[in-house]
Amino acid sequence: MKRRGFMISFFVSLLVLQISVGRHEEMDADLRDVVFEAGLQSLADLIYVDDSFVHIAMVLTNLEKHSEENKKSEGKTTIMIKFKKMLKSIFLYSSGTPIHCIFITDEESMPVIEKVMKEEMGKYLSESVIEIPLFRDKNTYDKFPKLKIEFAEMAPLISRHRTQINMMKKYFNNHLPEGTVFTPKSGIGPVLLPVIRYNLDLFFIDPFYYLEFPEKLEKLIILDTDTELRTDISELFMYFGKFLAEEVVGVAAEQSLHYHNLATKYRKTNPGSKVGSTAYQGINDGVLLFNLAKMRQSEKYLSMASYDGMERLAQKYGIMGIGGDQDWLTLVGWEMGEIIHTLPCQFNRQIQAYVNHEISCFDTNLELYDMFHKCEHKSKILHFIGT
């Protein structure tokens, strides 16, 4: 009798699932359309700016080219794979927190983003109905968020800050001669190529967000598209409430030896300096919390974000970085750490693709790397670097 009762319940469940899936398919088009605000606008003209949403900004440009590559590779280009995984993780781990997504982009990329968003929303809604809850990840919530999506144009922002962006590139861009490669000290193993993508303007715009976003939008989360959530976004947003009086930026430490290596010269000329040590190892801006309202009122932040302030920092520490505005924010942390709130390591758990190769190319060792990369807490946000 128990077996027969189970089978009856199973077939009834299947019937209900079929009806539910059919309804979802009918609703998908309406649901997916209403979340988008039409057109490409300036950041200053964003509509959803109050604190009823968690505001998340992402930068995605030049996707038309990637879209063509995506078609040829049957959807398997790196940028598209990462973007889709990120979206899936936001939906999967949502507990229903209202989210306002702001894509800083260009005219050609906007329809590509919208298409991918609609596909991933439809896919999630269908799969969430079909999957049996017993077999789902126990840490997922299965509650689709209230969602609003706006597109903001990047070009005017860059144009307004062109002079300062060019100055930043002088210090925080790839400075190595063309054709440079890093060879393992042992002569065995693959070589490493320097990262050159950070010469693009989009990697130099974070310092100006406080000027560009509407004044009514006070708190902003900025995520790289190679991140994946393992919790509801509200758990990250909660850290705004932990900021001390002077703190305006929330960011996790860099979990590699990158800035330790770049600061070698500075430590030699400044004996006793902790710059580049595990307590001052620089930051990684794959996950950022910007309290825009406090930034606009912070004399310390404003001084660091000014043309002269940036140049003073770059000349003082002399790291000649390659990471765009992440390099600048690392220097801000070294110079004026009281305005930086350090996020726990699990909220930007950096997964390095070429750890052993990087170590073999420089005068470092695995034990030292482990000291910087250590994070004993369960990951809340994964950041796949170089994958």
C-alpha positions as CSV (number, residue, x, y, z in Angstrom):
1,M,0.0,0.0,0.0
2,K,2.8,2.4,0.8
3,R,4.4,1.8,-2.6
4,R,1.1,2.3,-4.4
5,G,0.4,5.5,-2.4
6,F,3.9,6.8,-3.3
7,M,3.3,6.1,-7.0
8,I,-0.1,7.9,-7.0
9,S,1.5,10.9,-5.3
10,F,4.4,10.9,-7.8
11,F,2.1,10.9,-10.8
12,V,-0.1,13.6,-9.3
13,S,3.0,15.7,-8.7
14,L,4.1,15.2,-12.3
15,L,0.7,16.4,-13.5
16,V,0.9,19.5,-11.3
17,L,4.4,20.1,-12.5
18,Q,3.3,20.0,-16.2
19,I,0.5,22.4,-15.5
20,S,2.8,24.7,-13.5
21,V,5.5,24.7,-16.3
22,G,2.8,25.6,-18.9
23,R,1.7,28.5,-16.8
24,H,5.3,29.7,-16.3
25,E,5.9,29.5,-20.0
26,E,2.9,31.8,-20.6
27,M,4.0,34.2,-17.9
28,D,7.7,34.3,-18.8
29,A,7.3,36.8,-21.6
30,D,5.3,39.3,-19.4
31,L,7.6,38.8,-16.4
32,R,10.8,39.2,-18.3
33,D,9.6,42.3,-20.2
34,V,8.4,44.3,-17.2
35,V,11.7,44.2,-15.4
36,F,13.5,46.2,-18.1
37,E,13.5,50.0,-18.4
38,A,13.7,50.8,-22.1
39,G,16.6,52.6,-23.6
40,L,20.1,53.7,-22.7
41,Q,20.3,56.6,-20.3
42,S,22.8,58.5,-18.3
43,L,23.6,57.4,-14.7
44,A,22.1,60.7,-13.4
45,D,18.7,59.7,-14.9
46,L,18.3,56.3,-13.2
47,I,14.7,55.8,-12.1
48,Y,15.0,53.3,-9.2
49,V,17.1,55.1,-6.7
50,D,15.5,54.7,-3.3
51,D,16.5,52.2,-0.6
52,S,13.7,49.7,-1.3
53,F,16.1,48.0,-3.7
54,V,19.7,46.7,-3.3
55,H,21.4,48.5,-6.1
56,I,24.0,46.4,-8.0
57,A,26.2,47.9,-10.8
58,M,28.1,45.9,-13.4
59,V,30.2,47.1,-16.3
60,L,29.7,45.2,-19.6
61,T,30.8,46.7,-22.9
62,N,31.7,45.6,-26.4
63,L,29.5,42.6,-26.2
64,E,28.4,42.6,-29.8
65,K,31.8,41.3,-30.7
66,H,31.6,38.7,-27.9
67,S,28.1,37.8,-29.1
68,E,29.4,37.0,-32.6
69,E,32.1,34.9,-31.1
70,N,29.5,33.3,-28.8
71,K,27.5,32.2,-31.9
72,K,30.5,30.6,-33.5
73,S,31.5,28.8,-30.3
74,E,27.9,27.8,-29.5
75,G,27.6,30.0,-26.4
76,K,31.0,29.0,-24.9
77,T,33.0,32.2,-25.0
78,T,34.5,32.9,-21.6
79,I,32.7,36.2,-20.9
80,M,29.2,34.8,-21.8
81,I,29.8,31.7,-19.6
82,K,30.9,33.8,-16.6
83,F,28.0,36.2,-17.0
84,K,25.4,33.4,-17.2
85,K,26.8,31.7,-14.2
86,M,26.8,34.9,-12.2
87,L,23.1,35.5,-13.1
88,K,22.2,32.0,-12.2
89,S,23.9,32.3,-8.8
90,I,22.0,35.5,-8.1
91,F,18.6,33.9,-8.8
92,L,19.4,30.6,-7.2
93,Y,20.5,32.0,-3.9
94,S,17.9,34.7,-3.7
95,S,15.6,34.9,-0.7
96,G,13.5,37.4,-2.5
97,T,15.5,40.6,-1.8
98,P,14.5,43.3,-4.3
99,I,17.4,43.9,-6.7
100,H,18.0,46.9,-9.0
101,C,20.6,45.9,-11.6
102,I,22.5,48.8,-13.4
103,F,24.4,47.8,-16.4
104,I,27.0,50.4,-17.4
105,T,27.4,49.6,-21.1
106,D,27.0,50.8,-24.7
107,E,24.3,50.8,-27.4
108,E,25.5,47.7,-29.1
109,S,25.9,45.7,-26.0
110,M,22.5,46.5,-24.5
111,P,20.4,44.0,-26.6
112,V,22.9,41.3,-25.9
113,I,22.6,41.8,-22.1
114,E,18.8,41.9,-22.3
115,K,18.7,38.7,-24.4
116,V,21.0,36.8,-21.9
117,M,19.0,38.1,-18.9
118,K,15.7,37.0,-20.4
119,E,17.2,33.6,-21.3
120,E,18.6,33.0,-17.8
121,M,15.4,34.2,-16.1
122,G,13.2,31.9,-18.2
123,K,15.6,29.0,-17.7
124,Y,15.6,29.6,-13.9
125,L,11.9,29.8,-13.6
126,S,11.4,26.6,-15.6
127,E,14.0,24.7,-13.8
128,S,12.8,25.8,-10.3
129,V,9.4,24.3,-11.1
130,I,10.7,21.0,-12.5
131,E,13.5,20.3,-10.0
132,I,12.4,18.3,-6.9
133,P,13.2,20.3,-3.8
134,L,14.6,17.3,-2.0
135,F,17.5,17.3,-4.5
136,R,18.2,21.0,-4.5
137,D,21.2,22.6,-2.7
138,K,20.0,23.0,0.9
139,N,21.6,26.5,1.0
140,T,19.5,27.8,-1.9
141,Y,16.3,29.7,-1.2
142,D,14.3,29.2,-4.5
143,K,12.6,32.6,-4.3
144,F,12.9,34.8,-7.4
145,P,13.8,38.4,-6.5
146,K,11.7,41.4,-7.4
147,L,13.9,42.7,-10.2
148,K,14.4,46.0,-12.1
149,I,17.0,46.5,-14.7
150,E,18.4,49.7,-16.2
151,F,21.0,50.5,-18.8
152,A,23.4,53.4,-18.4
153,E,25.8,54.7,-21.0
154,M,29.4,54.6,-20.2
155,A,30.8,56.9,-22.9
156,P,29.7,60.2,-21.4
157,L,31.1,59.2,-18.0
158,I,34.5,58.5,-19.6
159,S,34.4,61.7,-21.6
160,R,33.8,63.9,-18.5
161,H,36.8,62.3,-16.7
162,R,39.1,61.8,-19.7
163,T,42.0,63.9,-18.3
164,Q,42.0,62.1,-15.0
165,I,41.6,58.7,-16.6
166,N,44.6,59.3,-18.8
167,M,46.6,60.3,-15.7
168,M,45.6,57.1,-14.0
169,K,46.7,55.1,-17.0
170,K,50.1,56.6,-16.7
171,Y,50.6,54.9,-13.3
172,F,48.1,52.0,-13.2
173,N,48.3,50.5,-16.6
174,N,50.4,47.7,-18.1
175,H,53.9,49.3,-18.5
176,L,55.8,46.2,-19.8
177,P,57.3,46.2,-23.3
178,E,55.3,44.4,-26.0
179,G,56.1,40.7,-26.1
180,T,57.1,40.5,-22.4
181,V,56.7,37.0,-20.9
182,F,57.5,35.6,-17.5
183,T,59.4,32.4,-17.5
184,P,59.6,30.0,-14.6
185,K,62.9,30.3,-12.7
186,S,63.5,26.6,-13.2
187,G,63.0,26.9,-16.9
188,I,60.3,24.2,-16.7
189,G,56.6,24.9,-17.2
190,P,54.4,27.3,-19.1
191,V,55.3,31.0,-19.3
192,L,53.0,33.8,-18.0
193,L,51.8,36.7,-20.1
194,P,51.2,40.1,-18.5
195,V,47.5,41.2,-18.3
196,I,46.9,43.9,-20.9
197,R,43.1,44.3,-20.7
198,Y,43.4,46.9,-18.0
199,N,44.3,49.5,-20.5
200,L,40.6,49.8,-21.3
201,D,38.8,52.9,-20.0
202,L,36.2,50.8,-18.1
203,F,38.9,49.8,-15.6
204,F,39.4,53.4,-14.5
205,I,35.9,54.7,-13.7
206,D,35.2,53.6,-10.1
207,P,36.6,56.7,-8.4
208,F,34.0,58.9,-10.2
209,Y,30.8,57.0,-9.3
210,Y,30.1,59.4,-6.4
211,L,29.8,62.2,-9.0
212,E,27.8,60.3,-11.6
213,F,25.1,58.4,-9.7
214,P,21.9,60.3,-8.6
215,E,22.3,61.8,-5.1
216,K,19.2,59.8,-3.9
217,L,21.1,56.6,-4.6
218,E,23.2,56.3,-1.5
219,K,24.5,52.8,-1.3
220,L,25.9,50.8,-4.3
221,I,27.3,47.3,-4.7
222,I,29.6,46.8,-7.6
223,L,30.3,43.3,-8.8
224,D,32.6,41.8,-11.4
225,T,30.9,39.5,-13.8
226,D,33.3,36.7,-12.9
227,T,31.9,36.4,-9.4
228,E,29.3,33.9,-8.3
229,L,27.1,34.2,-5.2
230,R,26.6,31.5,-2.6
231,T,24.2,33.6,-0.5
232,D,21.4,36.1,-0.9
233,I,22.8,39.6,-1.8
234,S,21.2,41.0,1.4
235,E,24.0,39.3,3.4
236,L,26.6,41.4,1.6
237,F,24.5,44.5,1.8
238,M,24.3,44.1,5.6
239,Y,28.0,45.2,5.8
240,F,27.0,48.8,5.0
241,G,25.6,48.8,8.5
242,K,29.0,47.8,9.9
243,F,30.9,50.8,8.4
244,L,32.6,53.0,11.1
245,A,32.0,56.8,11.0
246,E,34.8,57.5,8.4
247,E,34.5,54.4,6.3
248,V,33.1,54.9,2.8
249,V,34.2,51.8,0.8
250,G,33.8,48.2,1.7
251,V,36.3,45.8,0.0
252,A,38.1,42.5,0.7
253,A,41.9,42.0,0.7
254,E,43.8,40.8,-2.4
255,Q,44.4,37.1,-1.7
256,S,47.5,36.7,-3.8
257,L,51.1,38.1,-3.7
258,H,50.4,40.7,-6.4
259,Y,50.8,43.8,-4.3
260,H,53.4,42.2,-2.0
261,N,55.6,41.9,-5.1
262,L,54.8,45.3,-6.5
263,A,55.7,47.0,-3.2
264,T,59.1,45.3,-2.9
265,K,60.9,48.5,-4.0
266,Y,58.9,50.6,-1.6
267,R,59.8,48.4,1.3
268,K,63.5,48.5,0.4
269,T,63.5,52.3,0.5
270,N,61.3,52.5,3.5
271,P,62.6,49.9,6.0
272,G,60.0,48.9,8.6
273,S,57.1,49.7,6.3
274,K,54.2,47.1,6.4
275,V,53.1,48.0,2.9
276,G,52.5,44.7,1.0
277,S,52.5,42.6,4.2
278,T,49.5,40.3,5.1
279,A,48.0,43.2,7.1
280,Y,48.4,45.6,4.2
281,Q,48.3,43.3,1.2
282,G,46.2,45.5,-1.0
283,I,42.6,45.1,-2.1
284,N,40.7,43.2,-4.8
285,D,37.8,45.2,-6.3
286,G,35.8,42.2,-7.7
287,V,33.3,43.0,-4.9
288,L,32.8,46.6,-3.8
289,L,30.5,48.4,-1.4
290,F,30.3,52.2,-2.1
291,N,28.5,54.4,0.4
292,L,28.1,57.2,-2.2
293,A,26.4,59.5,0.3
294,K,29.3,59.4,2.7
295,M,31.8,59.7,-0.2
296,R,30.3,63.0,-1.2
297,Q,30.8,64.3,2.3
298,S,34.2,62.8,3.1
299,E,37.1,65.3,2.7
300,K,39.5,62.4,3.0
301,Y,37.9,60.4,0.1
302,L,37.5,63.5,-2.0
303,S,41.2,64.4,-1.6
304,M,42.3,60.8,-2.6
305,A,39.9,60.9,-5.6
306,S,41.1,64.3,-6.9
307,Y,43.7,64.5,-9.8
308,D,46.4,65.8,-7.5
309,G,45.6,63.3,-4.8
310,M,45.8,60.4,-7.2
311,E,49.1,61.6,-8.6
312,R,50.6,62.1,-5.1
313,L,49.7,58.5,-4.1
314,A,51.1,57.0,-7.3
315,Q,54.4,58.9,-7.0
316,K,54.8,58.2,-3.2
317,Y,54.3,54.4,-3.5
318,G,55.7,54.0,-7.0
319,I,54.2,50.6,-7.6
320,M,53.6,51.1,-11.3
321,G,50.6,48.8,-11.2
322,I,48.7,47.1,-13.9
323,G,45.2,46.8,-12.3
324,G,43.5,50.1,-13.1
325,D,41.4,51.6,-10.4
326,Q,42.1,48.6,-8.1
327,D,45.7,49.8,-7.9
328,W,44.5,53.3,-6.9
329,L,42.2,52.0,-4.2
330,T,45.0,49.8,-2.9
331,L,47.1,52.9,-2.4
332,V,44.1,54.7,-0.7
333,G,44.0,51.8,1.7
334,W,47.7,52.1,2.4
335,E,47.6,55.9,2.8
336,M,44.3,56.4,4.5
337,G,43.0,53.0,5.8
338,E,40.5,54.6,8.1
339,I,38.1,55.2,5.2
340,I,38.2,51.6,4.0
341,H,36.0,48.9,5.6
342,T,37.7,45.5,5.1
343,L,35.1,42.9,4.1
344,P,35.6,39.3,5.4
345,C,37.5,37.1,3.0
346,Q,34.5,34.9,2.3
347,F,32.7,37.7,0.5
348,N,35.4,37.8,-2.3
349,R,36.9,34.3,-2.2
350,Q,39.5,34.6,-5.0
351,I,40.1,31.5,-7.1
352,Q,43.4,31.9,-8.9
353,A,43.8,30.0,-12.2
354,Y,47.6,30.0,-12.4
355,V,48.8,30.0,-8.8
356,N,51.7,27.5,-9.2
357,H,52.9,29.1,-12.5
358,E,52.8,32.5,-10.9
359,I,54.9,31.3,-7.9
360,S,57.4,29.6,-10.2
361,C,58.0,32.8,-12.2
362,F,58.8,35.0,-9.2
363,D,60.9,34.8,-6.0
364,T,58.1,33.6,-3.8
365,N,57.1,30.3,-2.3
366,L,53.9,28.4,-1.7
367,E,54.0,28.9,2.1
368,L,54.1,32.7,1.6
369,Y,51.2,32.5,-0.9
370,D,49.2,30.4,1.6
371,M,49.5,33.2,4.2
372,F,48.0,35.7,1.8
373,H,45.4,33.3,0.3
374,K,44.2,31.9,3.6
375,C,40.4,32.1,4.3
376,E,38.9,29.7,6.8
377,H,35.3,30.6,6.4
378,K,32.7,29.1,4.0
379,S,32.6,31.1,0.8
380,K,29.8,33.6,0.3
381,I,31.0,35.0,-3.0
382,L,33.4,33.3,-5.3
383,H,35.6,35.3,-7.7
384,F,37.1,33.3,-10.5
385,I,40.3,35.2,-11.6
386,G,42.1,34.2,-14.8
387,T,39.7,31.3,-15.6
